[in-house]
Amino acid sequence: MKAMILNQYGSDSVFELTEIAKPQLSSGEVLIKIEASSVNTVDTMIRNMGKDLPLSPDTPAILGMDFAGTIEAVGDDVTAFSIGDEVYGCAGGLATLPGTLAEYIAADANLIAVKPKNLTMREAASLPLVAITAYEGLERAGIKAGQKVLVHGGSGGVGHIALQLARYFGADVYSTGGGDRQTALIEKLGATAINYKTEKVEDYVQQYTDGAGFDIVYDSVGGANMINSFNAAKLNGHVVSTVSLLELDLTLAHFKGLSLHVVFMLIPMLHNYKRAEHHRVLSEIAKIIEEGKLSPILDENRYTLTDVAKAYTRLSSGEGMGKVVIEN
């Protein structure tokens, strides 16, 4: 099969088109012909930082985590899937798991689900990592109908899914963005847009919650923005973070009695821990999509397998809006 191989790490590293053997199935796996895969921020971090990240695979490496495709073979002990099933998932591209920048992948059946029937392969491939991340965070925060939820970065990969899921669960949703394009997308997706460049936290907390704060703050921005999340949350509120790699004084969180939920959805892949949870969440996401309550936003540019470097550059540039997808 054809695969884009990375022989060394670094921002200027080169993906090379290489012919390698199809993967052999182990018990519990399925062989999937990949139709599309998407690029996530963590993929660009692995390429740039290499073994400075403990989750990076050894080189030569096949990167890429998300995919959609068709099952061509089923391994021993797999009963939930059949040959010909169209599936999607997040199943490789880190540690010892070969990735999706290839024609085929041998995927643990617990890390995939039948793709939403009303999405194309390209659309479905954009979803697994961000959808699982968004769903897990809201679920762990105990989201309920009628709550006020603030999503930081509502036009981003995780943010635009968290925003829609919060609405699906019956919340009153608000979201920050920076500029007209981002706030327009946020409004289109059904949330009240807040321009963080022109509106102060204390002002929009007063305007939209009468100063009490939001029940849940979903922070997909992270870093220094965590303090904004603490300030925006109500007493005994919940803050969900997807980017918590920082040193931070938790005094404010302590005096407000906040619950902090750190979401790192790669744990099941890295540690073979509760992998069936990914199957469950992806199956729930598919149902929500088929009900017409959730739609992925894709970047306007299209890429093929040999355009991998351009796709990574596009995501890293910050110039696009929506998920960057590579089609085989």
Secondary structure in CASP SS format (residue, H / E / C, confidence):
PFRMAT SS
TARGET T0000
AUTHOR 0000-0000-0000
METHOD secondary structure of the structure
MODEL  1
M C 1.00
K E 1.00
A E 1.00
M E 1.00
I E 1.00
L E 1.00
N C 1.00
Q C 1.00
Y C 1.00
G C 1.00
S C 1.00
D C 1.00
S C 1.00
V C 1.00
F E 1.00
E E 1.00
L E 1.00
T E 1.00
E E 1.00
I C 1.00
A C 1.00
K C 1.00
P C 1.00
Q C 1.00
L C 1.00
S C 1.00
S C 1.00
G C 1.00
E E 1.00
V E 1.00
L E 1.00
I E 1.00
K E 1.00
I E 1.00
E E 1.00
A E 1.00
S E 1.00
S E 1.00
V E 1.00
N C 1.00
T H 1.00
V H 1.00
D H 1.00
T H 1.00
M H 1.00
I H 1.00
R H 1.00
N H 1.00
M H 1.00
G H 1.00
K H 1.00
D H 1.00
L C 1.00
P C 1.00
L C 1.00
S C 1.00
P C 1.00
D C 1.00
T C 1.00
P C 1.00
A E 1.00
I C 1.00
L C 1.00
G C 1.00
M C 1.00
D E 1.00
F E 1.00
A E 1.00
G E 1.00
T E 1.00
I E 1.00
E E 1.00
A E 1.00
V E 1.00
G C 1.00
D C 1.00
D C 1.00
V C 1.00
T C 1.00
A C 1.00
F C 1.00
S C 1.00
I C 1.00
G C 1.00
D C 1.00
E E 1.00
V E 1.00
Y E 1.00
G E 1.00
C E 1.00
A C 1.00
G C 1.00
G C 1.00
L E 1.00
A C 1.00
T C 1.00
L E 1.00
P C 1.00
G C 1.00
T C 1.00
L C 1.00
A E 1.00
E C 1.00
Y E 1.00
I E 1.00
A E 1.00
A E 1.00
D E 1.00
A H 1.00
N H 1.00
L H 1.00
I E 1.00
A E 1.00
V E 1.00
K C 1.00
P C 1.00
K C 1.00
N C 1.00
L C 1.00
T C 1.00
M H 1.00
R H 1.00
E H 1.00
A H 1.00
A H 1.00
S C 1.00
L C 1.00
P H 1.00
L H 1.00
V H 1.00
A H 1.00
I H 1.00
T H 1.00
A H 1.00
Y H 1.00
E H 1.00
G H 1.00
L H 1.00
E H 1.00
R H 1.00
A C 1.00
G C 1.00
I C 1.00
K C 1.00
A C 1.00
G C 1.00
Q C 1.00
K E 1.00
V E 1.00
L E 1.00
V E 1.00
H E 1.00
G C 1.00
G C 1.00
S C 1.00
G C 1.00
G H 1.00
V H 1.00
G H 1.00
H H 1.00
I H 1.00
A H 1.00
L H 1.00
Q H 1.00
L H 1.00
A H 1.00
R H 1.00
Y H 1.00
F C 1.00
G C 1.00
A C 1.00
D E 1.00
V E 1.00
Y E 1.00
S E 1.00
T E 1.00
G E 1.00
G C 1.00
G C 1.00
D H 1.00
R H 1.00
Q H 1.00
T H 1.00
A H 1.00
L H 1.00
I H 1.00
E H 1.00
K H 1.00
L C 1.00
G C 1.00
A C 1.00
T E 1.00
A E 1.00
I E 1.00
N E 1.00
Y C 1.00
K C 1.00
T C 1.00
E C 1.00
K C 1.00
V H 1.00
E H 1.00
D H 1.00
Y H 1.00
V H 1.00
Q H 1.00
Q H 1.00
Y H 1.00
T H 1.00
D C 1.00
G C 1.00
A C 1.00
G C 1.00
F E 1.00
D E 1.00
I E 1.00
V E 1.00
Y E 1.00
D E 1.00
S C 1.00
V C 1.00
G C 1.00
G C 1.00
A C 1.00
N H 1.00
M H 1.00
I H 1.00
N H 1.00
S H 1.00
F H 1.00
N H 1.00
A H 1.00
A E 1.00
K E 1.00
L E 1.00
N E 1.00
G E 1.00
H E 1.00
V E 1.00
V E 1.00
S E 1.00
T C 1.00
V C 1.00
S C 1.00
L C 1.00
L C 1.00
E C 1.00
L C 1.00
D C 1.00
L C 1.00
T H 1.00
L H 1.00
A H 1.00
H H 1.00
F H 1.00
K H 1.00
G C 1.00
L C 1.00
S E 1.00
L E 1.00
H E 1.00
V E 1.00
V C 1.00
F C 1.00
M C 1.00
L C 1.00
I H 1.00
P H 1.00
M H 1.00
L H 1.00
H H 1.00
N C 1.00
Y C 1.00
K C 1.00
R C 1.00
A H 1.00
E H 1.00
H H 1.00
H H 1.00
R H 1.00
V H 1.00
L H 1.00
S H 1.00
E H 1.00
I H 1.00
A H 1.00
K H 1.00
I H 1.00
I H 1.00
E H 1.00
E C 1.00
G C 1.00
K C 1.00
L C 1.00
S C 1.00
P C 1.00
I C 1.00
L E 1.00
D C 1.00
E C 1.00
N C 1.00
R C 1.00
Y E 1.00
T E 1.00
L H 1.00
T H 1.00
D H 1.00
V H 1.00
A H 1.00
K H 1.00
A H 1.00
Y H 1.00
T H 1.00
R H 1.00
L H 1.00
S H 1.00
S H 1.00
G C 1.00
E C 1.00
G C 1.00
M C 1.00
G C 1.00
K E 1.00
V E 1.00
V E 1.00
I E 1.00
E E 1.00
N C 1.00
END
